[in-house]
């Protein structure tokens, strides 16, 4: 449920999921793989898969910087409002905790 919570928090950026992925360091091949696997389900599911792979790729030492990295990637993709809402969310602390819990073995 943690991944879904994070994906929902940034769902307004679904149309920019590729740009967000590039800002998070994914290659064009990585993004093409996600599109191939999830594209038939829509951009929201591509964004969700992107976040899933990102969380597995770079588990946070501390959750706040990790969610901050996502906000920075959103900004780089032109999703300023979504980044702002993520950082200002009442649930920001809970999302940060969710990211940490989701990535721990």
C-alpha positions in Angstrom: 0.0 0.0 0.0 3.0 2.3 0.5 3.9 2.5 -3.2 0.2 3.2 -4.1 0.2 6.0 -1.5 3.3 7.6 -2.9 2.0 7.2 -6.5 -1.3 8.8 -5.6 0.5 11.7 -4.0 2.2 12.5 -7.3 -0.5 11.2 -9.7 -1.0 14.6 -11.3 2.5 14.1 -12.8 1.4 11.0 -14.7 1.6 12.6 -18.1 5.2 13.6 -17.3 6.3 10.2 -16.0 9.1 9.8 -18.6 10.6 13.2 -17.7 10.4 12.4 -14.0 12.2 9.1 -14.8 14.9 10.8 -16.7 15.4 13.3 -13.8 15.7 10.3 -11.4 18.4 8.8 -13.6 16.6 6.2 -15.6 17.8 5.5 -19.1 15.6 5.7 -22.2 15.8 1.9 -22.4 14.5 1.6 -18.8 11.6 4.0 -19.6 10.9 2.0 -22.8 10.7 -1.2 -20.8 8.3 0.4 -18.4 6.1 1.7 -21.3 6.2 -1.8 -22.8 5.2 -3.5 -19.6 2.6 -1.0 -18.3 1.7 1.3 -21.2 -1.5 -0.6 -22.0 -2.7 0.2 -18.5 -2.1 4.0 -18.9 0.4 6.6 -17.7 -0.6 6.3 -14.0 0.6 2.7 -14.0 3.8 3.7 -15.8 4.4 6.3 -13.1 3.6 3.7 -10.4 6.1 1.2 -12.0 8.7 3.9 -12.3 8.4 4.7 -8.6 8.5 1.0 -7.7 11.8 0.6 -9.6 13.2 3.8 -8.2 12.5 2.7 -4.7 14.2 -0.6 -5.3 17.2 1.0 -7.0 18.1 3.5 -4.4 16.8 2.6 -0.9 17.0 5.6 1.4 19.3 5.9 4.3 16.8 8.4 5.7 13.4 8.9 4.0 13.2 12.7 3.9 16.0 13.2 1.4 14.5 10.4 -0.8 11.1 12.0 -1.0 12.9 15.4 -1.5 14.8 13.8 -4.5 11.4 12.8 -6.0 10.2 16.4 -5.5 13.3 17.7 -7.3 12.7 15.3 -10.1 9.1 16.5 -10.4 10.4 20.1 -10.7 12.9 19.1 -13.3 10.1 17.5 -15.3 8.1 20.8 -15.1 5.7 19.5 -12.4 6.3 22.4 -10.0 2.8 22.2 -8.5 2.9 18.5 -7.8 6.4 18.9 -6.2 5.1 21.7 -4.1 2.1 19.7 -3.0 4.2 16.7 -2.2 6.5 18.7 0.0 3.7 20.6 1.7 1.4 17.7 2.2 0.2 16.9 5.6 1.1 13.4 4.8 4.7 14.2 3.8 6.1 12.7 7.0 3.8 9.7 6.6 4.9 9.3 2.9 8.5 9.6 4.0 8.0 6.8 6.5 6.2 4.8 3.9 9.1 5.0 1.5 11.4 3.8 4.3 9.2 0.9 5.3 8.6 -0.1 1.7 12.3 -0.4 0.8 13.5 -2.2 4.0 14.1 -5.9 3.5 
